[in-house]
Amino acid sequence: MERDATLGNFEHMVLLTMVRLGGSGHGMAVRRELESVSGRPVTIGAVYATLDRLETKGLLASARHAPSAGTGGPIRRLFEVLPEGMHALAESRAVLDRLWDGITISRKA
């Protein structure tokens, strides 16, 4: 990842969701997990646009996979987090940790 290339908020969330899924998954699995964890609706178009952007940045790779024998269904595009993606997440987290250092925000009921 380039030094000046940073992860946007949604890119960070999608990449982190991929890690939660074991490092690989298809767009619909990312969408379901992200909606489940965030409690917010996520459009599949936004997920695929972000997965494509992360692949262009060299943080993910994808390949088309046919369904297992006997299960049927469409050919799916399976994405995989590359080591560069893990590095980008670690850098992004480190920056956020430094920014949050010393800040306390109380939640009011």
Buried (B, 14 or more C-beta within 10 A) or exposed (E): BEEEEEBEEBBBBBBBBBBBBEBBBBBEBBBBBBBEEEEEEBEEEBBBBBBBBBBEBBBBBBEEEEEEEEEEEEEBBBBBBBEBBBEBBEBBEEEEEEEEEEEEEEEEE
